[in-house]
Structure formats: C-alpha cells, structure tokens
C-alpha cells in the first residue's frame, strides 16, 4: 500500500515559499483558526498535532503557516488533491497493477516486476544499492542503532533468503525507485508498506505512517499484531465490536489464542476461517487493476449546534451535494465513458430523546437518474423515506418545515455501480443536455441504453417506481 503524502505538499507546490517551513492545512471553518486537516513533518517537530485547531497550533509553533483548504459550495473542495493523486497513480502504474484505495492511497502489485528483477540480477550480486532503498525500515530486523543502512544492505544481500523474502527485497528496491520518480515528476513524497498481501501492507502502512518508507520481512511481525482490530479492513464494524466485547480481542495478535474451530463455532465457517488466516498474515485478496474510483460521493458534516434541524436546511445541502456529485458523474462520463447506476443517501442523525441513535439513520438507495435536478429530487425523496423510518412513524407532523426532536450531523450522496459504456454506444452527454442527436445511429437505441442504465436498486432498499409514484407520509403545517 502506497500513501501519497500530498495534502500539504500540494500546497507547497502551489506556493513554493512554504517549502521547508512548518505548514498545516486547515478547514474552511475558521473558528479558533480552523481544524487541522494535515500537519507537515516540519510542524510535527514543534509538537503540532492534528487534534489541535489553528490558534492552538500557533501557540505551539508561532511561525507555522496555516493554509486554508479551497472552498466550493460552502464545503471543502478536494479537487486539487484528487487530481494530484491521479498524477502519482499514473507513475506507479508503470511498474505494476494499481488499485485506487482512496484519494491518497493506492495498492500496487509488484509481483511481476519483482520476479523480472530477480531473474535478471540476483540480489546478492548487486554492487550498488540506491540510498533511498537503504532508508527502508525492516520490521523484525534487530538493530543496535549503529549502522542502519549497513544492516539494511546486508538484509537485502542475503543469499540464504527464500524466494518470497527475495521478492520483498526487490519490492523495496522498486518502491524506492518509484518514490524518487514521483518526487522528480510531481514534487510529491510517498510512503509505503510492503508485504506479501494487501491486508498486511495496509496495516503496516498505518502502523508506521510516520516512517517515509518501511519494509516488512516474511510474515506479519509482532509490531503489526499490536495494531487495533479497527485498523484492519472489515474489522471496524459489528464484527470488530463483537471481537472486542465477546472475545476480549482488541488487537489482531490476540486472535492467535483461538483455534480455527473456536472461531468457526462463534462466527461461522467462512468468517471463522478468515479471522484465523488474517491473524497469521494469510490473505488471498488480489490487487484489482483499477485506476478509476468505483464510486463518486459528496459529503457535508454539521456537528454539534450546527446540526440540520429543518427540512429546508437539509434540502439546501442536498442541492449543493447533488450539484457536486452531478459534476463528478458528467466528468467521468465524458473522460472515461463510464456511467453510474445507483444513488445512495447516507446520514447520521440524533433524536433529542435518544443520545444513542447517532448511527441508526438508515441508508437508502434507488437507481440513479442523470442530471442534477433529477438527482436532487431523488436524494430528497430518499432522505424523507429514511427520516420516516428513523423516527419510527408513518406520519410525521411538524410546524412549518421544522421537525422537533431530531437533527442531522452528517449528510452524503454517493453514486456507485459504475460501469463502462458498451463499445459502439454513442455518447449520451448530448442526450442529457437535450441537444441534437443526429450524430447517433438511432434515438430509440439511445433511449434504450439510458433505460437499461437504471436497473432496480439492491434488495432491501426502495424500488425506483415506489419513490416517485407514492406520496411520502410527511405532513407540514404552517
């Protein structure tokens, strides 16, 4: 897993005078100087932490540079960082199969490149190793602190290493080369966790995110086992909670005390075997060849006293979020010839009578219709359906547009199930803008494609027709 350390580095590239100075990027909300989004290594040396706000950071480090994130539609605009991530991925893809994990993280499968390197030149015969590779941190490598680079070089040159460990060593050399290439072409820095599988690389990367480049030898080390279960993919939800509450397991290493049979008895055959395997660093999940995101989304967080308590306020932010989502969709359609099929609304809410209801607002989905107006209409219907279910009432009475006793602290809309448009299908961009379709072979064929692009939503959510033909049981009073 390769992490692109570019949030503040992007700002430094845009504003060269920031280079080498303690820098932090702050939120658009300027209260107490704004919350810190990311802190540069230079600022960390002065004791600046992400949990601080801008004013507190200035007290700790008076010379710190506070850069406010760009704002669009009343929320943070991450376009500049998203585009920067694409720059880096295009370089990484030269050496192997890439899978975008997030805006600033990517999985990179170096198996073929490592095998080719090993076949061409045995590691023990390498005369010169790049200085960047010698900075690698190898977990389980015992060091006395006297000669780190010498110890790393000796590890890389081992003649008695098995084939898998030699591939890891080749991975370290390749990643060092890629990091230098990224720095040269984009001026961005990267960190990496290298191991035999995706699960291990992800955990190693997060456990050692403060190290610019680190390498893991063989199976997962005891240091990785010290990581909380929530750091592991698929262990942050109900399963992770059950492990902590029912089995007293707070770190992945503590799973080793349970037999495979015990875990299967508790969580079923498949999940039990999976837990037994990941505790030993065993994972067969492959890196998918995906340079493009598999979903698009836009989100607004409104915590505490800023929570949304009126339908009008919710509708305002849904309009903003849907406008942004529509732009992403049309850009993806135009540049990558892909179309999304499902629209999903997520929210976090509270009831004044139930402080524990924060996570209970149901997510709702429906087939996605292109065009910002249609997306807005569908998103509002999804929200109203979710609100009815959240409040547990078939009819909700309110004065004006104000609902008593509830508030929304987070709101997001997501477009998923994105697929490539079948070859031979004419562009549907003009269709959505209502422009002339004379360049298409048949308007009927175009209409049929648009209809086929909106299948029914997944089981357990509303059908599209139901959302638009059934009046929702919400009553407003003046």
C-alpha positions as CSV (number, residue, x, y, z in Angstrom):
1,X,0.0,0.0,0.0
2,X,1.4,3.4,-1.0
3,X,0.3,6.5,0.7
4,X,0.7,9.8,-1.1
5,X,1.8,12.4,1.3
6,X,0.5,15.3,-0.8
7,X,-2.2,17.3,1.1
8,X,0.3,19.9,2.4
9,X,2.9,19.0,-0.3
10,X,0.3,20.0,-3.0
11,X,0.0,23.4,-1.3
12,X,3.8,23.7,-1.1
13,X,4.0,23.0,-4.9
14,X,1.4,25.7,-5.4
15,X,3.2,28.1,-3.0
16,X,6.9,27.3,-3.2
17,X,7.7,29.8,-0.3
18,X,6.1,27.2,2.0
19,X,8.8,24.6,1.3
20,X,10.8,23.6,4.4
21,X,8.5,25.6,6.7
22,X,6.2,24.2,9.3
23,X,2.8,24.1,7.5
24,X,-0.7,22.8,8.1
25,X,-3.8,22.8,6.0
26,X,-6.9,24.0,7.9
27,X,-10.6,23.5,7.4
28,X,-12.7,26.2,5.8
29,X,-14.5,26.7,9.2
30,X,-12.3,29.4,10.7
31,X,-13.5,29.0,14.3
32,X,-10.4,29.2,16.6
33,X,-8.2,29.2,13.5
34,X,-9.9,26.2,11.9
35,X,-9.4,22.5,12.5
36,X,-6.2,21.0,11.2
37,X,-6.6,18.6,8.2
38,X,-2.9,17.6,7.9
39,X,0.3,18.6,9.5
40,X,3.7,18.7,7.8
41,X,6.7,16.9,9.1
42,X,8.4,20.2,9.9
43,X,5.4,21.2,12.0
44,X,5.3,17.9,13.8
45,X,8.8,18.5,15.1
46,X,7.4,21.5,17.0
47,X,4.7,19.4,18.7
48,X,1.8,20.4,16.4
49,X,-0.9,17.7,16.3
50,X,-3.9,17.1,14.1
51,X,-6.2,17.3,17.1
52,X,-5.4,21.0,17.5
53,X,-7.0,24.0,15.9
54,X,-5.2,26.7,14.1
55,X,-4.9,29.1,17.1
56,X,-3.5,26.4,19.4
57,X,-1.0,25.4,16.7
58,X,0.2,29.0,16.5
59,X,0.8,28.9,20.3
60,X,2.9,25.8,19.9
61,X,4.7,27.0,16.8
62,X,4.4,30.8,16.2
63,X,6.0,30.6,12.7
64,X,3.6,27.9,11.4
65,X,1.9,28.6,8.1
66,X,-1.8,28.0,8.1
67,X,-3.2,27.3,4.6
68,X,-6.9,27.1,4.3
69,X,-8.4,24.4,2.1
70,X,-10.2,25.6,-1.0
71,X,-13.9,26.0,-0.6
72,X,-16.7,25.3,-3.1
73,X,-20.5,25.3,-2.3
74,X,-19.8,26.0,1.4
75,X,-17.6,22.9,1.9
76,X,-14.1,21.8,1.3
77,X,-13.1,21.4,-2.3
78,X,-10.7,18.4,-2.7
79,X,-10.4,18.5,-6.5
80,X,-6.9,19.7,-6.4
81,X,-5.9,16.8,-4.1
82,X,-7.9,14.3,-6.2
83,X,-6.1,15.4,-9.3
84,X,-2.7,15.2,-7.6
85,X,-3.4,11.6,-6.6
86,X,-4.1,10.8,-10.2
87,X,-0.7,12.2,-11.2
88,X,1.0,9.9,-8.8
89,X,-1.0,6.8,-9.7
90,X,-0.1,7.3,-13.4
91,X,3.6,6.9,-12.4
92,X,3.1,4.0,-10.1
93,X,1.1,2.1,-12.8
94,X,4.3,1.9,-14.9
95,X,5.6,-0.8,-12.6
96,X,2.5,-2.9,-11.7
97,X,-1.2,-3.2,-11.3
98,X,-2.7,-0.4,-9.3
99,X,-5.9,-0.3,-7.3
100,X,-7.1,3.1,-6.0
101,X,-8.0,2.7,-2.4
102,X,-8.8,6.3,-1.6
103,X,-8.0,9.8,-2.7
104,X,-4.4,9.4,-1.4
105,X,-3.8,5.7,-1.2
106,X,-3.2,3.0,-3.8
107,X,-2.4,-0.7,-3.8
108,X,0.4,-1.7,-6.1
109,X,1.0,-5.3,-7.2
110,X,4.8,-5.6,-7.9
111,X,4.9,-9.3,-8.3
112,X,5.7,-9.4,-12.0
113,X,8.2,-6.5,-11.7
114,X,9.9,-8.2,-8.7
115,X,10.1,-11.5,-10.4
116,X,11.7,-9.9,-13.5
117,X,14.2,-8.1,-11.4
118,X,15.2,-11.2,-9.5
119,X,15.6,-13.2,-12.7
120,X,17.8,-10.5,-14.3
121,X,20.1,-9.9,-11.3
122,X,20.5,-12.0,-8.1
123,X,20.2,-9.6,-5.1
124,X,23.4,-10.9,-3.5
125,X,25.4,-9.8,-6.6
126,X,24.1,-6.2,-6.6
127,X,27.1,-3.9,-6.2
128,X,25.3,-0.7,-5.8
129,X,22.0,-0.1,-3.9
130,X,20.2,3.2,-4.1
131,X,20.5,5.4,-0.9
132,X,16.7,5.7,-0.9
133,X,16.3,1.9,-0.6
134,X,18.8,1.9,2.3
135,X,16.5,4.1,4.3
136,X,13.9,1.3,4.5
137,X,12.8,0.2,7.9
138,X,12.6,-3.6,8.1
139,X,10.4,-4.9,10.9
140,X,11.9,-7.8,12.9
141,X,15.4,-6.7,11.9
142,X,17.4,-6.5,15.1
143,X,19.5,-3.3,15.1
144,X,21.7,-1.7,17.7
145,X,21.3,1.7,16.1
146,X,24.9,1.9,15.0
147,X,24.7,1.3,11.3
148,X,21.1,1.3,10.0
149,X,22.0,1.5,6.3
150,X,24.6,-1.2,6.6
151,X,22.1,-3.6,8.3
152,X,19.6,-2.9,5.6
153,X,22.1,-3.6,2.9
154,X,23.1,-6.8,4.5
155,X,19.5,-7.9,4.7
156,X,18.9,-7.1,1.0
157,X,22.1,-9.1,0.0
158,X,21.2,-12.2,2.0
159,X,22.0,-15.3,-0.1
160,X,20.1,-17.7,2.3
161,X,16.7,-15.8,2.0
162,X,13.9,-17.8,0.5
163,X,12.2,-16.8,-2.8
164,X,9.4,-14.9,-1.1
165,X,11.8,-12.8,1.0
166,X,13.8,-12.0,-2.1
167,X,10.7,-10.7,-3.8
168,X,10.1,-8.5,-0.8
169,X,13.7,-7.1,-1.1
170,X,13.1,-6.5,-4.8
171,X,9.9,-4.7,-3.8
172,X,11.8,-2.4,-1.6
173,X,14.2,-1.5,-4.4
174,X,11.4,-0.9,-6.9
175,X,9.4,1.2,-4.5
176,X,12.5,3.3,-3.7
177,X,12.9,3.9,-7.4
178,X,9.2,4.8,-7.8
179,X,9.3,7.2,-4.9
180,X,12.2,9.1,-6.4
181,X,10.4,9.2,-9.8
182,X,7.3,10.5,-8.2
183,X,9.3,13.2,-6.4
184,X,11.0,14.2,-9.6
185,X,7.9,14.4,-11.8
186,X,5.4,15.7,-9.3
187,X,7.4,17.1,-6.3
188,X,5.3,14.8,-4.0
189,X,6.5,12.4,-1.5
190,X,5.2,8.9,-0.8
191,X,5.3,6.3,2.0
192,X,4.8,2.6,1.5
193,X,4.1,-0.6,3.4
194,X,5.4,-3.7,1.5
195,X,4.5,-7.3,2.3
196,X,3.1,-10.4,0.7
197,X,-0.5,-9.3,0.6
198,X,-2.9,-6.4,0.6
199,X,-4.1,-6.9,4.2
200,X,-0.6,-6.9,5.6
201,X,0.6,-3.9,3.6
202,X,-2.4,-1.8,4.7
203,X,-1.8,-2.5,8.4
204,X,1.9,-2.0,8.1
205,X,1.4,1.3,6.4
206,X,-1.0,2.6,9.1
207,X,1.1,1.3,12.0
208,X,4.2,3.0,10.6
209,X,2.7,6.0,8.8
210,X,5.3,8.3,10.4
211,X,8.1,6.5,8.5
212,X,8.7,7.5,5.0
213,X,9.4,4.0,3.7
214,X,9.2,0.7,5.6
215,X,9.5,-2.9,4.7
216,X,8.2,-6.0,6.4
217,X,10.1,-9.3,6.5
218,X,8.3,-12.6,5.9
219,X,5.1,-13.0,7.9
220,X,3.4,-10.2,9.9
221,X,5.7,-9.1,12.8
222,X,4.7,-8.7,16.4
223,X,4.6,-5.0,15.9
224,X,1.8,-5.3,13.3
225,X,-0.1,-7.5,15.7
226,X,-0.1,-4.7,18.2
227,X,-2.4,-2.8,15.9
228,X,-6.0,-2.4,16.9
229,X,-8.5,-4.6,15.1
230,X,-10.2,-1.4,13.8
231,X,-7.1,-0.8,11.7
232,X,-7.8,-3.9,9.7
233,X,-10.2,-3.9,6.7
234,X,-13.6,-5.3,7.5
235,X,-12.9,-5.3,11.3
236,X,-14.2,-1.8,12.1
237,X,-17.9,-2.6,12.3
238,X,-20.1,-5.1,14.0
239,X,-17.6,-7.9,13.7
240,X,-14.9,-5.8,15.3
241,X,-17.2,-4.8,18.1
242,X,-18.1,-8.5,18.7
243,X,-14.4,-9.5,18.8
244,X,-13.8,-6.8,21.5
245,X,-16.9,-7.4,23.6
246,X,-17.5,-11.1,23.3
247,X,-13.9,-12.4,23.0
248,X,-11.9,-9.6,24.6
249,X,-9.8,-9.2,21.4
250,X,-8.5,-5.6,21.0
251,X,-5.5,-6.4,18.8
252,X,-5.2,-8.7,15.8
253,X,-2.4,-10.7,17.6
254,X,-4.8,-11.7,20.3
255,X,-6.7,-13.7,17.8
256,X,-3.8,-16.2,17.8
257,X,-5.0,-17.7,21.1
258,X,-8.2,-19.0,19.5
259,X,-8.3,-22.2,17.3
260,X,-9.9,-22.1,13.9
261,X,-12.7,-24.4,15.2
262,X,-13.4,-22.0,18.1
263,X,-13.7,-19.0,15.7
264,X,-15.8,-21.0,13.3
265,X,-18.1,-22.0,16.1
266,X,-18.6,-18.4,17.1
267,X,-18.7,-16.7,13.7
268,X,-19.5,-19.4,11.1
269,X,-17.2,-21.5,8.9
270,X,-16.2,-18.8,6.4
271,X,-15.8,-15.8,8.8
272,X,-14.0,-18.0,11.3
273,X,-11.5,-19.3,8.8
274,X,-10.9,-15.8,7.5
275,X,-10.2,-14.5,11.0
276,X,-7.8,-17.4,11.7
277,X,-6.0,-16.6,8.5
278,X,-5.6,-12.9,8.8
279,X,-4.2,-13.4,12.4
280,X,-1.4,-15.2,10.6
281,X,-0.9,-12.8,7.7
282,X,-2.7,-15.0,5.2
283,X,-4.8,-13.3,2.6
284,X,-5.7,-14.3,-0.9
285,X,-7.2,-11.0,-1.9
286,X,-5.7,-9.8,-5.1
287,X,-5.0,-6.2,-6.2
288,X,-7.6,-5.2,-8.7
289,X,-6.5,-3.4,-11.8
290,X,-8.5,-0.2,-11.1
291,X,-7.1,3.3,-11.7
292,X,-10.5,4.9,-11.5
293,X,-12.7,5.1,-8.4
294,X,-15.6,2.6,-8.1
295,X,-17.9,5.3,-6.7
296,X,-18.3,9.1,-6.5
297,X,-19.6,10.9,-3.5
298,X,-20.1,14.3,-1.8
299,X,-20.5,14.8,1.9
300,X,-21.2,17.5,4.4
301,X,-20.6,17.3,8.2
302,X,-22.5,19.6,10.5
303,X,-21.7,18.6,14.1
304,X,-23.0,19.9,17.4
305,X,-25.0,23.1,17.4
306,X,-24.7,23.4,13.6
307,X,-26.8,20.2,13.1
308,X,-29.5,20.5,10.5
309,X,-33.0,20.6,12.1
310,X,-35.2,21.8,9.3
311,X,-36.2,20.1,6.0
312,X,-35.3,23.4,4.3
313,X,-31.7,23.2,5.6
314,X,-31.4,19.6,4.6
315,X,-32.8,20.3,1.2
316,X,-30.3,23.2,0.8
317,X,-27.3,21.0,1.5
318,X,-28.7,18.1,-0.6
319,X,-28.9,20.5,-3.5
320,X,-25.2,21.5,-3.0
321,X,-24.1,17.9,-2.6
322,X,-26.1,16.7,-5.7
323,X,-24.7,19.5,-7.8
324,X,-21.2,18.4,-6.9
325,X,-22.0,14.8,-7.5
326,X,-23.5,15.6,-10.9
327,X,-20.3,17.3,-11.9
328,X,-18.3,14.2,-11.0
329,X,-20.6,12.0,-12.9
330,X,-20.6,14.0,-16.1
331,X,-16.8,14.4,-15.9
332,X,-16.4,10.6,-15.5
333,X,-18.8,10.0,-18.4
334,X,-17.0,12.5,-20.7
335,X,-13.5,11.5,-19.8
336,X,-13.8,7.8,-19.1
337,X,-17.0,6.7,-20.8
338,X,-18.5,5.3,-17.6
339,X,-22.0,5.5,-16.2
340,X,-23.2,5.0,-12.6
341,X,-26.3,3.0,-11.8
342,X,-27.1,3.5,-8.1
343,X,-27.7,6.6,-6.0
344,X,-27.3,6.2,-2.2
345,X,-28.0,8.6,0.6
346,X,-26.3,8.2,4.0
347,X,-26.9,10.3,7.1
348,X,-26.0,10.5,10.7
349,X,-28.7,11.8,13.0
350,X,-29.8,12.1,16.6
351,X,-33.1,12.2,18.5
352,X,-33.3,14.5,21.5
353,X,-34.8,11.7,23.4
354,X,-32.1,9.1,22.5
355,X,-28.5,10.1,22.5
356,X,-27.5,6.6,21.3
357,X,-29.4,7.0,18.0
358,X,-26.4,8.6,16.2
359,X,-25.7,5.6,13.9
360,X,-29.3,4.4,13.3
361,X,-30.4,6.6,10.4
362,X,-31.0,4.1,7.5
363,X,-29.1,4.4,4.3
364,X,-31.4,4.5,1.2
365,X,-30.8,3.7,-2.4
366,X,-32.5,4.0,-5.8
367,X,-31.5,3.8,-9.4
368,X,-29.6,6.9,-10.5
369,X,-31.0,9.3,-13.0
370,X,-28.5,11.6,-14.6
371,X,-29.0,15.4,-14.4
372,X,-28.6,17.5,-11.2
373,X,-32.3,18.3,-10.9
374,X,-33.3,14.6,-11.0
375,X,-30.5,13.6,-8.6
376,X,-31.7,16.3,-6.2
377,X,-35.3,15.1,-6.4
378,X,-34.3,11.5,-5.8
379,X,-32.0,12.4,-2.9
380,X,-34.6,14.4,-1.1
381,X,-37.1,11.5,-1.5
382,X,-34.5,9.1,-0.1
383,X,-33.9,11.4,2.8
384,X,-37.6,11.7,3.6
385,X,-38.1,7.9,3.4
386,X,-35.1,7.4,5.8
387,X,-36.4,10.1,8.2
388,X,-39.7,8.3,8.4
389,X,-38.0,5.1,9.2
390,X,-35.6,6.7,11.6
391,X,-38.3,8.4,13.6
392,X,-40.4,5.2,13.6
393,X,-43.6,7.0,12.5
394,X,-45.8,6.6,9.4
395,X,-47.0,10.2,9.7
396,X,-44.7,13.0,10.9
397,X,-46.3,16.3,11.9
398,X,-44.3,19.4,12.1
399,X,-44.8,23.1,12.3
400,X,-43.5,24.8,9.1
401,X,-40.6,22.9,7.9
402,X,-39.1,22.3,11.4
403,X,-39.2,18.8,12.9
404,X,-39.0,18.8,16.6
405,X,-36.7,16.3,18.3
406,X,-34.2,15.4,15.6
407,X,-31.0,16.7,13.9
408,X,-28.7,15.7,11.1
409,X,-25.0,15.8,11.8
410,X,-23.7,14.3,8.5
411,X,-25.2,14.0,5.0
412,X,-23.8,12.4,1.9
413,X,-24.8,11.2,-1.5
414,X,-23.0,8.5,-3.4
415,X,-23.1,7.2,-6.9
416,X,-22.0,3.6,-7.3
417,X,-22.2,0.5,-9.6
418,X,-20.1,2.4,-12.2
419,X,-19.5,0.5,-15.4
420,X,-18.0,1.3,-18.8
421,X,-20.4,2.2,-21.5
422,X,-20.6,-0.7,-24.0
423,X,-18.5,-0.2,-27.1
424,X,-20.4,1.0,-30.1
425,X,-22.9,3.0,-28.0
426,X,-23.0,6.7,-28.9
427,X,-22.2,9.3,-26.2
428,X,-25.1,10.2,-24.0
429,X,-23.8,13.5,-22.9
430,X,-25.8,15.4,-25.5
431,X,-28.9,13.4,-24.6
432,X,-28.8,14.6,-21.0
433,X,-28.3,18.2,-22.2
434,X,-31.2,17.9,-24.6
435,X,-29.1,18.6,-27.7
436,X,-29.4,17.3,-31.2
437,X,-28.9,13.5,-31.5
438,X,-28.4,13.4,-35.3
439,X,-24.9,12.0,-34.8
440,X,-26.3,8.9,-33.1
441,X,-27.3,5.9,-35.2
442,X,-30.8,5.9,-33.6
443,X,-32.5,7.9,-30.9
444,X,-34.5,4.8,-30.0
445,X,-31.3,2.9,-29.4
446,X,-30.1,5.8,-27.2
447,X,-33.3,5.9,-25.2
448,X,-33.0,2.1,-24.7
449,X,-29.4,2.5,-23.4
450,X,-30.5,5.1,-20.9
451,X,-33.3,2.9,-19.7
452,X,-31.0,0.0,-19.4
453,X,-28.6,2.1,-17.3
454,X,-31.1,2.3,-14.5
455,X,-31.7,-1.2,-13.1
456,X,-33.6,-1.8,-9.9
457,X,-31.9,-0.9,-6.7
458,X,-30.4,-3.6,-4.4
459,X,-32.6,-5.8,-2.3
460,X,-33.7,-4.1,0.9
461,X,-34.0,-0.6,-0.5
462,X,-36.8,1.2,-2.2
463,X,-37.7,0.5,-5.8
464,X,-37.4,3.5,-8.1
465,X,-41.0,3.5,-9.0
466,X,-42.1,3.4,-5.4
467,X,-40.1,6.5,-4.6
468,X,-41.7,8.6,-7.4
469,X,-45.3,7.4,-7.5
470,X,-46.1,7.0,-3.8
471,X,-46.7,10.1,-1.7
472,X,-44.4,10.0,1.3
473,X,-46.4,10.2,4.6
474,X,-44.9,13.6,5.8
475,X,-47.3,16.4,6.8
476,X,-46.2,20.0,7.1
477,X,-48.2,22.6,9.0
478,X,-47.9,26.4,8.6
